[in-house]
């Protein structure tokens, strides 16, 4: 019993250090802007609207991407979002907000099925590949940028630049911790689980091969 308690203690300590280390990394990474000319900008949805309008966090993203667009950093903006239970289309709301801020509708592409960061990245990557373009600039809160880049890289996009909104403050501690856990989850989903599945399939194939060889050997003995 004492050994089990000790093991649990070590695991909890390890988890705390893992989250703390990842949190420090995503803060440093997210605050390190790299704004270069890109083929398209990506603005992830926030998942929440304020009375049918972008909430403050989402407004920050949209205001920043408008500023960068007006500076000539990219010709297209992809806004990603999902449909709220009341039927409000987040991507459409984002597009309307951008147009009200001076971005022409012809420069806005709406992803209406972006329910998660992973889906948003896959949809943006699919759009880019269909248009034969390869560079994207991500605009989001600093603590979210690392996960967006991880999802884009897994979707096959390597030329990624970034511009963050927000500043480091103690109120973000919970959000940062959630992002740190989410990054570990994404890394496992993208790389560990597929590799484990492949390994299991290889073991199964090898077992079937051994069974077949054994059966062939028995048949030869019987003859």
N, C-alpha and C positions, 0 to 999 in steps of 0.2 A: 504493500500500500504506500509506504514511504517513497519507494522508487517511482511509483506512478505520479505521486504529487511532485516529486522533483523533476520528472520529465515534463509535466504540464507547466511547471514554473519556467523551465528553460525554453519551452516552446513559446510561452507568452512573452518572455524577454526577447527572444529572437524575432517574434512578430512585431514588437514595438520598435526594435532597431531597424527592421526592414522597412516599416512604414515611415519612420523618421528619416532614414537615409533617402528613400525615394522622394519624400516630401521636399527635402533640401535640394535634390536634383531637379525636380520639376519647377521649383521656384527659380533657381538659377537659369534653367533652360528657357522657361517661359518669359522671363524678364529680359532675355538677350535677343533683342530685335535684330532682324536681318531683312531689311526692306530693299528688294531689288526689283527691277522690271520683270513682271510675270505675264503669262498668257491669260491667267484668270485668277480672281480672288475667291476665296471660300469663306463664307460666314455661317458657322454652325448655328442651328436653332438652340433656344434655351429651354424649350419644353413647357414654358409658362407664358401666358399673356396677361396683361393687366387691363381688364375690361375691353378685350378685343383689340388692344394696342400693345406694341412691344413694351415689356417691362424695363426698368432702368438698366439692368445688365445687358439686355439685348439692344437697347437704344445706344449704349456705349459702343457696341460692336458695329452697329449700322452707321453711326456718326463717324467712326474712325475709317470705315471702308469708303464712305462717301468722300472724306478728305483725301484719302490715298488715290481714289479714282480721279478726283479733280486735279490731282498733281500729276496725272498721267502714268501711274505705276502699272496699270493693266487696263485692257479694253472691256473685259467682261467680269461680272460678279455673279457667282452662284450662291443663292440663299437657300438654306436647308431647313426644313421644318416638318412637323407632322400635324395631323388634324386633331384638335381638342375634342373632348366629349360633347361639347355643345355645337360641334360642326365648324368651328372657326379654323381656317387654314392658316397656320403660322407662316408658311413660306409666302403666301399671298399677302399677308399683313406686312411682312418684311419688305416685299417688293413695293408695296404701296408707300411705305415709309421712305424708302430710298428715292422713289420718284418725287415725293413731296419735298425731298431735300435737294433735288436738282439732278438726280441721275436719270438719264433717259431710259424708257422701258426697253429699248432695243439692246441695252447693255446688261439687262438683268435676266438671269435664268433661274427659274424656281424649281426646287426639288421638293415635291409635296409628300414624299414618302420617307423623309429622314427621321425616323423614330428614335434612332440611336446614333452615336458618333460613328460606330462601325458602318452602319448603313449609309450615313451621309458621305463618308469617305469613299465607299464603293460606288455610290452614284456619281460623285464628282469625278472619280477616276474613269468610270465608264463614259461620262460626257467628254472628258479630255481625250480619251483614246479614240472616240468616234470622230472628234474634230482634228485628230492628229496634232494635238498640242501637248506639251510635256512639263510646263512649269506652273506652280500654283503658289499663291501667297495666302496664308491662313490668318484670319483676324478673329480673335476670341480673347476671353479673360486669360491672364498669364498662367493660371493654374490648370487650364484646360488644353493649352496648346500642345504640350508633349504628347498627350493621348491622341489628339487629332493627327499629329505627324506620324505616330506609330501606326494608326489605322490606314493613313494614306500610303505609307511605305509598304504595308502588307498588301494593299490593293494595287501595287505596282508603280506608284509614283515616287520618284527619287528627287526631283528638283523642287524642293519645298523651301520657301522663305516665310517669314512670320512678322506680325506686328501685334503686340498685345495691348489690351486695355485693362484699366484698373491698376492699383498699386498695392504693395504688400501691406496688409493690416491684420490686426489680431482677429477681427471678425471673420477672416477667411480660413481660420484654422480648421474648422470642420470640413469645409469644401476641399481644402488641400489634402486632408487625410483621406477623404472619399476618393479623390483623384488618384492618390498613391495606391490605394487598394485596387481601383479600377485598372490602373496600368498593369499591375501584376496579373489581374484577371485576363486582360487583353493579351498580354505576352504569353500566358499559358494557353489561351484559346487559339492564338495564331500559330504558335510554334511547338509547345509541348504536347498538347492533345493530338494534333495531326501526326506528329512524330510517333507518339505512343500507339496510335491507331495503325500506322504503317508497320510498326514493329510487331504488333499483335497479328496483323495479317500475314507478315512474313513467317512468324512462328507457326501459324495455322497452315500455311502452304508447305512449310518444311515437314510438319507432322503428317500431312496428307501424303507427301512424297515418300516419307519413311514407311507409312502404311502400305503404299502401293508397291514399294520395293520388297517389303516383307511378304506381301501376298504373292508377288511374282516368284520369290524364292521358294515359298511353300509349294506353289504349283509346279515348279521345276523338280522339287524333291518327290512329289507325288508321282510325277511321270517316270 
